[in-house]
Amino acid sequence: MLIIDYIRIAVLLLLCVYCSITDIKDGIVKNTILLSAGGIGVLLYIIQVVAFGINDPWIVFINILINAFISLLLYLFHVWAAGDCKMLLAVFILIPPSLSLHSRIPYISLILIPAFAFLFSFFFLIVDSIRAMIKQKHIVKKDKLIGTLKVLLIRYISTMSVVLLADKLLFIFFKDLVNRYWVMIIVINICLVIIVNSIRLFQKAYVFLPIITVDIVLMILYGESPVRYLISFALVLLIMVIRIFISEYNYQIINTSEVEEGMILSTETTMLFLNSKVKGLPPISKEDLRSRLSKEEADSVKRWEKSKYGLSQVKTVRKIPFIIFISIGTLCYIVLGVIFS
């Protein structure tokens, strides 16, 4: 790598550390910091092109553009916040081009950063849910787990259809990569399950039925060992069962007076607002980023506490500081890039 690449990595690590701290401490990521970091990345790239030259410079641009578009889609589908999206874009700009250009899949290599981020956040939620289960001495009942699985049958079918399509496309276009780096494919599959389960559009019949049709056609045209399909079916089922377990401990009880802007109330809590005459209360929560409280709604909830139907405590959805997982994903990408470049 060039000296300019080491400068990029240094700026990138400083950005990750600083934004992780502010996200954990204050729940925010400063736009000025992200804009400054992105500006430095663009400046360093221009200097490299002019002073040192670079092979296939358009690959870098296309790589960033494709992955920025994917990141934007995840924001539009409320999978993560705008700050996470902007943080990822700054990371994409700062990543040394050499780590992408030496990849065997230059146009999608950066997708590993959010993939690792989702993977580590998933593991964190598993561990944290186990901790909550032990602390609360509350275990998910078998009957409830089975009942939930029955309800989520359509979600499983829709998720499986997307995973199979992604796997088949990777196998068709990047067969050598799939056979050589099968662990990476598992990571991508886990992330797909998490993302598809978070986007309700995929659970619509007019969306997943055409995908299933394409899956069947590709299976006929491009035969493959049934063992691979069985592994995919088992993996998706396992991840969804784990998500059901995690969702049982996805909430925390706080004093109503402590409700703040940006928090997400549980659906159960917002149902209590229906009979209240307090103005400005939030609508029924979807328990995702669309239901983050505005300052006015947070103030209304605090007023609701002292009303006829008010309660001293409410249930909120736990906030996960996702920036730190983007930072971990970035570090993993850099390490892998250095090893395989």
C-alpha positions as CSV (number, residue, x, y, z in Angstrom):
1,M,0.0,0.0,0.0
2,L,1.0,3.6,-0.6
3,I,1.7,6.1,2.3
4,I,-1.6,7.8,1.3
5,D,-3.4,4.6,2.0
6,Y,-2.1,4.5,5.5
7,I,-3.3,8.1,5.9
8,R,-6.7,7.0,4.8
9,I,-6.8,4.1,7.3
10,A,-5.6,6.5,10.1
11,V,-8.4,8.9,9.4
12,L,-10.9,6.1,9.1
13,L,-10.0,4.6,12.4
14,L,-10.2,8.0,14.1
15,L,-13.6,8.5,12.5
16,C,-14.8,5.1,13.7
17,V,-13.6,5.6,17.3
18,Y,-15.0,9.2,17.6
19,C,-18.4,8.4,16.1
20,S,-18.8,5.2,18.1
21,I,-18.2,7.1,21.3
22,T,-20.7,9.9,20.4
23,D,-23.3,7.3,19.3
24,I,-23.0,5.3,22.6
25,K,-22.8,8.4,24.8
26,D,-25.2,10.9,23.1
27,G,-27.0,8.8,20.5
28,I,-25.9,11.0,17.7
29,V,-23.4,11.2,14.9
30,K,-22.3,14.7,14.0
31,N,-22.8,15.6,10.3
32,T,-19.8,18.0,10.4
33,I,-17.5,15.2,11.3
34,L,-18.9,12.9,8.6
35,L,-18.7,15.6,6.0
36,S,-15.1,16.5,7.0
37,A,-14.1,12.8,6.9
38,G,-15.7,12.3,3.5
39,G,-14.1,15.5,2.2
40,I,-10.7,14.2,3.3
41,G,-11.3,10.9,1.5
42,V,-12.2,12.7,-1.8
43,L,-9.1,14.9,-1.5
44,L,-6.8,12.0,-0.9
45,Y,-8.3,10.1,-3.8
46,I,-7.7,13.1,-6.1
47,I,-4.1,13.4,-4.9
48,Q,-3.6,9.7,-5.5
49,V,-5.0,9.9,-9.1
50,V,-2.9,13.0,-9.9
51,A,0.3,12.2,-8.1
52,F,0.5,8.4,-8.2
53,G,-2.0,7.2,-10.7
54,I,-4.5,4.3,-10.2
55,N,-5.6,1.4,-12.2
56,D,-9.2,1.4,-13.3
57,P,-10.2,4.4,-11.3
58,W,-13.9,4.0,-12.3
59,I,-14.1,0.7,-10.4
60,V,-13.6,2.7,-7.2
61,F,-16.4,5.1,-8.1
62,I,-18.8,2.3,-9.2
63,N,-18.0,0.3,-6.0
64,I,-18.8,3.3,-3.8
65,L,-21.9,4.2,-5.9
66,I,-23.4,0.7,-5.8
67,N,-22.9,0.2,-2.1
68,A,-24.0,3.7,-1.2
69,F,-27.2,3.0,-3.1
70,I,-27.7,-0.3,-1.1
71,S,-27.1,1.7,2.1
72,L,-29.7,4.3,1.0
73,L,-32.2,1.6,0.3
74,L,-31.7,0.2,3.8
75,Y,-32.4,3.7,5.2
76,L,-35.5,4.1,3.0
77,F,-36.8,0.8,4.3
78,H,-36.2,1.9,7.9
79,V,-33.6,-0.8,8.6
80,W,-31.2,1.7,10.0
81,A,-31.0,5.5,10.7
82,A,-29.8,8.3,8.5
83,G,-26.7,8.7,10.7
84,D,-25.7,5.0,10.0
85,C,-26.2,5.6,6.3
86,K,-24.1,8.7,6.2
87,M,-21.4,7.0,8.4
88,L,-21.2,4.1,5.9
89,L,-20.9,6.5,3.0
90,A,-17.9,8.2,4.7
91,V,-16.3,4.9,5.3
92,F,-16.8,3.8,1.7
93,I,-15.0,7.0,0.5
94,L,-12.1,6.6,2.9
95,I,-11.4,2.9,2.3
96,P,-8.1,2.6,0.4
97,P,-8.8,1.8,-3.3
98,S,-6.2,-0.9,-3.3
99,L,-8.2,-3.0,-0.8
100,S,-11.2,-3.0,-3.3
101,L,-9.2,-3.3,-6.5
102,H,-7.4,-6.4,-5.4
103,S,-10.7,-8.0,-4.5
104,R,-12.0,-10.8,-6.7
105,I,-15.4,-9.1,-6.7
106,P,-14.5,-5.4,-7.0
107,Y,-18.0,-4.2,-7.6
108,I,-19.5,-5.7,-4.4
109,S,-16.5,-6.0,-2.1
110,L,-17.6,-3.1,0.1
111,I,-20.9,-4.8,0.9
112,L,-18.8,-6.9,3.4
113,I,-18.6,-3.9,5.7
114,P,-22.4,-3.6,6.4
115,A,-22.6,-7.5,6.3
116,F,-20.0,-7.8,9.1
117,A,-21.8,-5.0,11.0
118,F,-25.2,-6.8,10.9
119,L,-23.4,-10.1,11.8
120,F,-21.7,-8.7,14.9
121,S,-24.8,-6.8,16.0
122,F,-26.8,-10.0,15.7
123,F,-24.3,-11.8,17.9
124,F,-24.4,-8.9,20.4
125,L,-28.2,-9.2,20.6
126,I,-28.0,-12.9,21.2
127,V,-25.6,-12.4,24.1
128,D,-27.5,-9.4,25.5
129,S,-30.8,-11.3,25.3
130,I,-29.3,-14.2,27.2
131,R,-28.1,-11.8,29.8
132,A,-31.6,-10.2,30.1
133,M,-33.2,-13.7,30.3
134,I,-30.9,-14.6,33.2
135,K,-31.4,-11.2,35.0
136,Q,-35.2,-11.3,34.5
137,K,-35.5,-15.0,35.1
138,H,-37.9,-15.1,32.2
139,I,-37.7,-17.9,29.6
140,V,-39.6,-17.9,26.3
141,K,-42.3,-20.6,26.6
142,K,-42.2,-23.4,24.1
143,D,-45.9,-22.9,23.3
144,K,-45.4,-19.3,22.4
145,L,-42.3,-20.1,20.4
146,I,-44.2,-22.7,18.3
147,G,-47.2,-20.4,18.0
148,T,-45.0,-17.6,16.7
149,L,-43.3,-19.9,14.2
150,K,-46.7,-20.8,12.8
151,V,-47.6,-17.1,12.4
152,L,-44.2,-16.4,10.8
153,L,-44.5,-19.2,8.1
154,I,-45.1,-16.6,5.3
155,R,-42.1,-14.6,6.6
156,Y,-40.0,-17.7,6.4
157,I,-41.1,-18.5,2.9
158,S,-40.4,-15.0,1.7
159,T,-37.0,-14.8,3.4
160,M,-36.0,-18.2,2.0
161,S,-36.9,-17.1,-1.5
162,V,-34.6,-14.1,-1.3
163,V,-31.7,-16.0,0.2
164,L,-32.0,-18.8,-2.4
165,L,-32.0,-16.2,-5.2
166,A,-29.0,-14.3,-3.8
167,D,-27.1,-17.6,-3.4
168,K,-27.9,-18.8,-6.9
169,L,-26.9,-15.4,-8.4
170,L,-23.6,-15.5,-6.5
171,F,-23.0,-19.1,-7.7
172,I,-23.7,-18.2,-11.3
173,F,-21.6,-15.1,-11.5
174,F,-18.9,-15.8,-8.8
175,K,-18.7,-19.6,-8.7
176,D,-15.0,-19.7,-7.8
177,L,-15.6,-17.2,-5.0
178,V,-18.5,-19.2,-3.6
179,N,-16.5,-22.4,-3.5
180,R,-13.4,-20.8,-2.0
181,Y,-14.9,-18.3,0.5
182,W,-18.1,-20.2,1.7
183,V,-17.8,-18.6,5.1
184,M,-18.4,-15.2,3.5
185,I,-21.5,-16.5,1.8
186,I,-22.9,-17.6,5.2
187,V,-22.2,-14.1,6.5
188,I,-24.1,-12.6,3.6
189,N,-27.0,-15.0,4.1
190,I,-27.3,-14.1,7.8
191,C,-27.4,-10.4,7.0
192,L,-30.0,-11.1,4.2
193,V,-32.3,-12.9,6.8
194,I,-32.0,-9.9,9.2
195,I,-32.7,-7.3,6.5
196,V,-35.5,-9.1,4.7
197,N,-37.3,-9.8,8.0
198,S,-37.1,-6.0,8.7
199,I,-38.7,-5.0,5.3
200,R,-42.4,-5.9,5.2
201,L,-42.5,-5.4,1.4
202,F,-40.9,-8.8,1.0
203,Q,-43.7,-10.5,2.9
204,K,-46.3,-9.5,0.2
205,A,-47.4,-12.3,-2.0
206,Y,-46.9,-10.2,-5.2
207,V,-43.2,-9.8,-4.2
208,F,-42.1,-13.2,-3.0
209,L,-44.1,-15.3,-5.4
210,P,-42.3,-14.0,-8.5
211,I,-39.0,-14.5,-6.6
212,I,-39.9,-18.1,-5.9
213,T,-40.7,-18.5,-9.6
214,V,-37.3,-17.2,-10.6
215,D,-35.7,-19.5,-7.9
216,I,-37.3,-22.5,-9.5
217,V,-36.3,-21.5,-13.0
218,L,-32.7,-21.0,-11.9
219,M,-32.6,-24.3,-10.0
220,I,-33.7,-26.1,-13.2
221,L,-31.2,-24.3,-15.5
222,Y,-28.3,-24.4,-13.1
223,G,-28.4,-27.6,-11.2
224,E,-26.6,-27.8,-7.8
225,S,-26.2,-30.2,-5.0
226,P,-29.3,-30.5,-2.8
227,V,-27.1,-30.4,0.3
228,R,-26.5,-26.7,-0.4
229,Y,-30.2,-26.0,-0.4
230,L,-30.8,-28.0,2.8
231,I,-28.0,-26.0,4.5
232,S,-29.7,-22.7,3.4
233,F,-33.1,-23.9,4.6
234,A,-31.7,-24.9,8.0
235,L,-29.7,-21.7,8.4
236,V,-32.6,-19.4,7.7
237,L,-34.8,-21.4,10.1
238,L,-32.2,-21.2,12.8
239,I,-31.7,-17.5,12.4
240,M,-35.4,-16.8,12.5
241,V,-35.9,-18.8,15.7
242,I,-33.0,-16.9,17.3
243,R,-34.7,-13.6,16.2
244,I,-37.9,-14.7,17.9
245,F,-35.9,-15.4,21.1
246,I,-34.2,-12.0,20.8
247,S,-37.5,-10.1,20.3
248,E,-38.7,-11.4,23.6
249,Y,-36.0,-9.3,25.3
250,N,-36.1,-6.4,22.9
251,Y,-37.7,-4.0,25.4
252,Q,-36.9,-2.1,28.5
253,I,-39.1,-0.4,31.1
254,I,-38.4,3.2,31.9
255,N,-40.0,6.0,33.9
256,T,-42.4,8.0,31.7
257,S,-40.7,11.2,32.9
258,E,-37.5,9.9,31.2
259,V,-39.0,9.6,27.7
260,E,-36.9,11.5,25.2
261,E,-36.8,12.5,21.6
262,G,-35.6,9.7,19.3
263,M,-36.9,6.9,21.5
264,I,-39.2,4.2,20.1
265,L,-42.1,3.1,22.2
266,S,-43.5,-0.4,22.1
267,T,-46.7,-1.1,20.3
268,E,-48.2,-2.2,23.6
269,T,-47.5,1.2,25.2
270,T,-48.8,3.3,22.3
271,M,-52.1,1.3,22.3
272,L,-52.7,2.9,25.8
273,F,-52.8,6.3,24.2
274,L,-55.9,5.6,22.1
275,N,-58.4,6.6,24.9
276,S,-56.4,9.6,26.0
277,K,-57.4,13.2,25.3
278,V,-53.8,14.5,25.6
279,K,-52.9,16.1,22.3
280,G,-49.8,15.3,20.3
281,L,-49.4,11.7,21.4
282,P,-47.6,9.4,18.9
283,P,-49.6,7.0,16.7
284,I,-49.4,3.2,17.2
285,S,-45.8,2.2,17.1
286,K,-44.4,0.1,14.3
287,E,-41.4,-0.5,16.6
288,D,-38.9,0.5,13.9
289,L,-37.2,3.8,12.9
290,R,-40.4,5.2,11.5
291,S,-41.8,5.4,15.1
292,R,-39.0,7.4,16.7
293,L,-40.5,10.1,18.9
294,S,-40.2,13.8,18.0
295,K,-39.6,16.3,20.7
296,E,-43.2,17.3,20.7
297,E,-44.4,13.7,21.0
298,A,-42.0,13.0,23.9
299,D,-43.3,16.0,25.7
300,S,-46.9,14.8,25.1
301,V,-46.0,11.4,26.6
302,K,-44.7,13.1,29.7
303,R,-48.0,15.1,30.0
304,W,-49.9,11.8,29.5
305,E,-48.3,10.4,32.6
306,K,-50.3,12.9,34.7
307,S,-53.6,12.4,32.8
308,K,-56.5,10.0,33.7
309,Y,-55.1,7.0,31.8
310,G,-51.4,7.8,32.4
311,L,-48.9,5.4,33.8
312,S,-45.6,6.1,35.6
313,Q,-43.7,3.7,33.4
314,V,-43.6,2.8,29.7
315,K,-42.0,0.1,27.6
316,T,-39.5,1.2,25.0
317,V,-37.6,-0.7,22.2
318,R,-34.0,-1.0,23.1
319,K,-31.7,1.2,21.1
320,I,-28.6,-0.5,19.6
321,P,-25.7,1.9,18.9
322,F,-25.1,0.6,15.4
323,I,-22.2,2.8,14.6
324,I,-19.8,0.7,16.7
325,F,-20.8,-2.4,14.6
326,I,-20.1,-0.5,11.4
327,S,-16.7,0.4,12.9
328,I,-16.1,-3.3,13.7
329,G,-17.2,-4.3,10.2
330,T,-14.8,-1.7,8.7
331,L,-11.9,-3.0,10.8
332,C,-12.6,-6.6,9.6
333,Y,-12.7,-5.4,6.0
334,I,-9.4,-3.6,6.4
335,V,-7.7,-6.7,7.9
336,L,-9.1,-9.0,5.3
337,G,-8.1,-6.5,2.5
338,V,-4.5,-6.4,3.8
339,I,-4.3,-10.2,4.1
340,F,-5.7,-11.0,0.6
341,S,-4.4,-7.9,-1.3
